[in-house]
Amino acid sequence: MLIELDIKDKASEADIRKEIALILYEKEIYSLGKAAAFAGLSKDDFMKLMKTKGIYIKYSIEDVKLDLDNLQFVLNDSGK
């Protein structure tokens, strides 16, 4: 696997970890949470970093269906 890092000559270890985390997330090797932790960032900060790099959250149709099922369960359960 060929990996191209977007780092400067004097990049800090933190910058290198962020770039690697972005690649691991893009390649679907790490989840969003795991990539954020590897980068040393909160999920929110990692998503902001993703936005600056033009990387979008991976959210499949299956994820949407699962979220809708969970929401329906919560809504039905709260009416009891």
C-alpha positions as CSV (number, residue, x, y, z in Angstrom):
1,M,0.0,0.0,0.0
2,L,1.4,3.4,-1.0
3,I,0.7,6.2,1.4
4,E,1.3,9.9,0.5
5,L,1.6,12.2,3.5
6,D,0.9,15.9,3.3
7,I,3.6,17.1,5.7
8,K,6.2,19.9,5.7
9,D,9.9,19.5,6.2
10,K,9.8,20.4,9.9
11,A,6.4,18.8,10.7
12,S,5.9,18.0,14.4
13,E,5.1,14.5,15.6
14,A,1.5,15.7,16.3
15,D,1.1,16.9,12.7
16,I,2.4,13.6,11.3
17,R,0.0,11.6,13.6
18,K,-2.9,13.8,12.3
19,E,-2.0,13.0,8.7
20,I,-1.6,9.3,9.4
21,A,-5.0,9.3,11.2
22,L,-6.7,11.0,8.2
23,I,-5.3,8.3,5.9
24,L,-6.3,5.5,8.2
25,Y,-9.8,6.9,8.4
26,E,-10.1,7.4,4.6
27,K,-8.9,3.9,4.0
28,E,-11.5,2.6,6.5
29,I,-8.8,1.0,8.6
30,Y,-9.7,3.2,11.6
31,S,-13.1,4.4,12.8
32,L,-13.7,8.0,13.3
33,G,-13.2,7.7,17.1
34,K,-10.1,5.6,16.8
35,A,-8.6,7.9,14.2
36,A,-9.4,11.0,16.4
37,A,-7.7,9.3,19.4
38,F,-4.7,8.4,17.3
39,A,-4.4,12.0,16.2
40,G,-4.8,13.2,19.8
41,L,-7.9,15.1,19.0
42,S,-11.6,15.0,20.1
43,K,-14.0,13.7,17.6
44,D,-15.3,17.2,17.0
45,D,-11.8,18.6,16.4
46,F,-10.9,15.6,14.1
47,M,-14.1,16.2,12.1
48,K,-13.0,19.9,11.7
49,L,-9.6,18.8,10.5
50,M,-11.3,16.4,8.1
51,K,-13.3,19.3,6.7
52,T,-10.2,21.4,6.1
53,K,-8.8,18.5,4.1
54,G,-12.0,17.8,2.1
55,I,-12.6,14.5,3.8
56,Y,-16.1,13.5,4.5
57,I,-17.6,11.3,7.2
58,K,-18.3,7.8,6.0
59,Y,-22.0,7.2,6.7
60,S,-23.5,4.3,4.9
61,I,-27.1,3.5,4.1
62,E,-26.8,0.7,6.7
63,D,-25.8,3.3,9.3
64,V,-28.8,5.5,8.4
65,K,-31.1,2.5,8.7
66,L,-29.6,1.5,12.1
67,D,-29.9,5.1,13.4
68,L,-33.6,5.3,12.2
69,D,-34.3,1.9,13.9
70,N,-32.7,3.1,17.1
71,L,-34.6,6.4,17.0
72,Q,-37.9,4.6,16.4
73,F,-37.2,2.3,19.4
74,V,-36.4,5.2,21.6
75,L,-39.5,7.1,20.5
76,N,-41.8,4.1,21.0
77,D,-40.2,3.3,24.4
78,S,-40.5,6.8,25.7
79,G,-44.3,6.7,25.2
80,K,-44.8,3.9,27.7
